[in-house]
């Protein structure tokens, strides 16, 4: 991945699901970003995940009261940070360019997330050193923090 950008820093981008799918290699049932509300290359991103009862894990987590798993919220935040990293680097994922979630610190869960909630996923680029991108992230529902964490993503080798 290169450090240059095809997007001038400061331009605010939005993305529908089609552009999100160009910016992430994930697909159903593991594509966890529905829309990018705003993204500023090299700075921050705000995205949306609609939480529906149709999610494949709800029948088992938990049958009596469906709760969106915390690790899935963290993955949604990592995907959001990944979009910001790809936009900032000015590249798209392909069979030769991938980013991997490589670290997490200070993860905290503040409230349960349930079907019908809209998760607002936020990531701020803190720094990029030698290809490792560090982000501060927050997931909110109705303006209340549901989850926060510091995350790192890095490019990975694709084996043939």
TAKA-V606582 format. One record per helix or strand of 3 or more residues. SS is the DSSP state (h for helix, s for strand). FROM is the first residue (numbers start at 0). LEN is the number of residues. If there is no record, write none. Layout:
ss-><SS,SS>
from-><FROM,FROM>
len-><LEN,LEN>
//
This chain:
ss-><s,h,s,s,h,h,s,s,s,s>
from-><11,16,34,43,57,69,97,117,131,143>
len-><4,7,6,7,3,20,12,12,10,13>
//
